[in-house]
């Protein structure tokens, strides 16, 4: 049975780390088939990025004036993403269900962990 050695796993993480550049929020939850968020309304550059072992962390901060409204989903973008909605490709996504108001700030953090499958 073939396997990916540690150096291979670390290279995969480095490629993921380099490509994921933006985080956005949407009023609707994404699906597994989506390449964009369905109703994106706020997007920002990743403001914190680091690798810890076999985990890449991508994070951004929305202050009280940003991303206000119902947040039904979020996503991390790469492959040519810019600050403009519907650019790049949705690479990591998840549902959520809360309302952010102008008295709230929000830090969105995504952790991407790569590990070997159990045999």
Secondary structure in CASP SS format (residue, H / E / C, confidence):
PFRMAT SS
TARGET T0000
AUTHOR 0000-0000-0000
METHOD secondary structure of the structure
MODEL  1
X C 1.00
X C 1.00
X C 1.00
X C 1.00
X C 1.00
X H 1.00
X H 1.00
X H 1.00
X H 1.00
X H 1.00
X H 1.00
X H 1.00
X H 1.00
X H 1.00
X H 1.00
X H 1.00
X H 1.00
X H 1.00
X H 1.00
X C 1.00
X C 1.00
X E 1.00
X E 1.00
X E 1.00
X E 1.00
X E 1.00
X C 1.00
X C 1.00
X C 1.00
X C 1.00
X C 1.00
X C 1.00
X C 1.00
X C 1.00
X C 1.00
X C 1.00
X C 1.00
X C 1.00
X C 1.00
X E 1.00
X E 1.00
X E 1.00
X E 1.00
X E 1.00
X E 1.00
X C 1.00
X C 1.00
X E 1.00
X E 1.00
X E 1.00
X E 1.00
X E 1.00
X C 1.00
X C 1.00
X E 1.00
X E 1.00
X E 1.00
X E 1.00
X E 1.00
X E 1.00
X E 1.00
X E 1.00
X C 1.00
X C 1.00
X C 1.00
X C 1.00
X C 1.00
X C 1.00
X E 1.00
X E 1.00
X E 1.00
X E 1.00
X E 1.00
X E 1.00
X E 1.00
X E 1.00
X E 1.00
X E 1.00
X C 1.00
X C 1.00
X C 1.00
X C 1.00
X C 1.00
X C 1.00
X C 1.00
X C 1.00
X C 1.00
X C 1.00
X E 1.00
X E 1.00
X E 1.00
X E 1.00
X E 1.00
X E 1.00
X E 1.00
X E 1.00
X E 1.00
X E 1.00
X E 1.00
X E 1.00
X C 1.00
X C 1.00
X C 1.00
X C 1.00
X C 1.00
X E 1.00
X E 1.00
X E 1.00
X E 1.00
X E 1.00
X E 1.00
X E 1.00
X E 1.00
X C 1.00
X C 1.00
X C 1.00
X C 1.00
X C 1.00
X C 1.00
END
